[in-house]
Amino acid sequence: MRGILGQPKGLYYLAATEAWERFSYYGMTALVVLYMVNQLLLPGRVENIAGFAGFRTALESVFGPMSTQALASQIFGLYSGFVYFTPMLGGWIADRFIGQRNAVVMGAVLMSGGHLAMAFDRSFLIALVLLILGSGLLKGNISAQVGALYAVDDAANRVRAYTVFSMAINIGAVFGPIVCGLLAQRYGWHTGFGAAALFIMIGLGTYLAGYRHLPARTERAVSAKRALTSSEWRRVRAICAVLAIVVLPATSYLQCMNTAAVWTQDHVTLERAGFVIPVPWFNAVDAAFSILGVPVVFAIWRWQADRRAGIEPGDLEKIGLGGWLVASANLILVAAILALGNDGLSPVWPFLYFAMMGFSFLFYWPVTLALVSRAAPAPVNATMMGVAFLALFAGSNIMGRLGGLYEALSPAMFWGLHAAIAAAGGVAVLVFGDAITRVLSTDDA
């Protein structure tokens, strides 16, 4: 059954559900590091968290003793990393046992429980586990359902559908930090987390309302049963090399969701005309520029194509430029600190940092997904799309560990280190890009 603009009604239920889910996820993510640093992990509160003493002992047996800020960074890195890891497991469970619809419902229920558990100190670790498991069941399966609404040969409508779906994601990513951040500042942390719980519940209600319009299961392609050729194995290895490069800008980028909030809180003058800017609002700037930057990025690629006889930059070149842009975002903070000092800085500087992060994201991550989708051999195409998210899993865990250096290094050195890591991705493309591109462009015999 067709709905608005000739697209299936199911698409709009899926897009609305994803918008509410991302509203919830990004709202919570914008709060949780500040919540841990400013309240939860401080003496007198941290003792109330069930199982935390053993959890901290386990972490410090691996990473060594950690301050409150370093511990918060490590916890956030592990949490965000496993959010990107569990969708592979969620897809496997849906494919083999319960189908996509049931998996999404179960994921939303688990995430609702996770956000509600955030309201109590004692259940903090339980909350993180529920959110990780819920995201694993929901994230990949709801995306798979978008494609399953269309016939295999209906490529044009499928592209339009994912455009609508991506816009829903970005809308949630913009407004989640704004709403949850303001509520947390005005009425307390748990009010912000409570709003995130409400949003995912609304998302679950939206999904259930459209349940009958949605595909229950996405069938696997017949080609998935055959073995890979030697040429296809070379392409798989080349894709893995690309993902290894992407870990570098991703690591640096993901720090904007972690230690950047702590630095902004401590060193930026946030009061303007009697109003204190909530720190989580800067995360909304990142998401907003991921939307506003799309036509700019397309215009840049067209301009480059015009100067190259109609040939647009290749995927590796775009990813490399993304690395350089992430590096430049970090250098904005380095320049501000070196020129103006590290205290009492204008909100303009974190605004520029987060805006550049949102813009640079468009160069490396969507391009990476497109490259994997295009170049991965048919028998393992879906698997490799899941493997692509392991780059974010790795980047998140490295980011969390690097956040532990925030108090040991000067601010200029800390952000300079992240600029160097992102720039290393650009250098890696310069060194290995041509060789990788030749392998990925080789057709099978």
C-alpha positions, 0 to 999 in steps of 0.5 A, a space after each residue: 500500500 502506497 502512502 505519501 509521494 508514492 512510497 509505502 506507508 511502512 517507510 514513514 512508520 520506520 522513519 518516524 520510529 527511527 527519529 524518536 529512537 535517535 532522539 532518545 539515543 543522542 539525548 542520552 549520549 549528550 548527557 551521560 559523560 557529564 552526568 558521570 563526571 559531575 555526579 554519579 562517579 563522585 564519592 558518596 554516589 559511586 558506592 550506590 551503583 550495584 556491581 560497580 566496585 567489581 566492574 571498576 576493579 576489572 577495568 583498572 586491572 587492564 588500564 591501571 588506576 583511573 581518575 573520575 574523568 578517565 573512568 567516565 571516558 573509558 566507560 563511555 568508550 566501551 558503551 558506545 563501542 558495543 552499541 556499534 558491535 551488537 547490531 551484528 548479533 541482532 541481525 543474526 538473531 533476527 535472520 535465524 529466529 525471530 524476524 526483523 519486526 519482533 527484533 525491533 520491538 524487543 530492542 525498543 522495549 529493552 532500550 525503554 527499560 535502559 533509559 528508565 534504569 538511568 533514573 536510579 544510581 543503583 541500576 546504572 550498569 544495568 541501564 547501559 547493558 539494556 541500552 547496548 542489547 536493545 540498540 543491537 536488536 533495533 539498529 540494524 534490523 530497522 534499517 534492513 526493513 527499509 530496503 525490504 519494502 521494495 522489490 530487488 530491481 526498484 533501486 530508485 525508490 530504495 535510494 529515496 527511501 534511505 534518504 527519507 530514513 537518514 533525514 529522520 536520523 539526523 532530525 533526532 540527532 539534532 533535537 535530542 541533545 537540545 531537549 534533553 540537555 535543557 531539561 537536565 540543566 533546568 530540572 536535573 539529570 534524571 529528568 533529561 534521562 526520563 525524557 529520553 525514555 519517553 522518546 523511545 516509548 513514543 517510538 515503540 508506539 509508532 512502530 506498533 501502530 505501523 506493524 502490519 505495514 512492515 516486512 517480518 523478515 528480510 530474506 537472504 540472497 541465494 548468491 550468499 551460499 556460494 564460496 568466494 573467488 580469489 579475486 573476491 577475497 582480495 576485495 574483502 582484504 582491501 575493504 578491511 584495509 579501508 576500514 582500518 584507515 577509517 578507524 583513525 578519523 573515527 577515533 578523533 571524531 568520536 571524542 566530540 561526544 566524550 571529552 569535548 563536553 568536559 572541556 567545554 564545561 570547564 573552559 568555555 564561558 557559557 553564560 550569554 545575556 543571563 542564559 547558560 548554554 547547555 553543554 549538550 547543545 553543542 552535540 546538536 551543532 555536530 548533527 545539524 551540520 551533518 544535515 546542512 553540509 550535504 548540499 555543500 559537499 555535493 557542490 564541492 564534489 561537482 566542482 572537483 569533477 568539473 576540474 577533472 574532465 567530469 571525474 568526481 574524486 574517488 571514495 578513498 580520496 574523499 575518506 582521506 579528505 575527511 581525515 584532514 577535515 577532522 584534524 582541522 576541527 581539532 586544530 581549531 581548539 588548539 589554535 584557540 587555546 594557544 592564542 587566547 588561553 585555556 579559560 574563559 573562551 568564547 562559545 564560538 570556538 566549540 561551535 566551530 569545532 562541532 560544526 567542522 566535525 559534523 561537516 567532516 563526518 560527511 566525507 568519511 563515514 557515508 562514503 565508507 558505507 557506500 564503498 563497502 556496499 558497492 565493492 563487497 562481493 555479493 555472497 558476503 555483502 550484508 556481512 561486510 556492511 556489519 563488519 564496517 561498523 567494527 571500525 566505529 567499535 574500534 574507534 570508540 574503544 580507542 577514543 575512550 582510552 585516549 580520553 583518559 589522557 585528558 588530565 595528564 596532557 595540556 589541552 593543546 597537546 590533547 587536541 593536537 594528539 587527536 588532530 594527528 590521529 585524524 591526519 594519519 588517516 589522510 596520510 594513509 590514504 596518500 600512501 595506500 589509496 591507489 593500491 587499494 583502489 586498484 584492487 577494489 576496481 578489479 572485476 571478477 573474471 
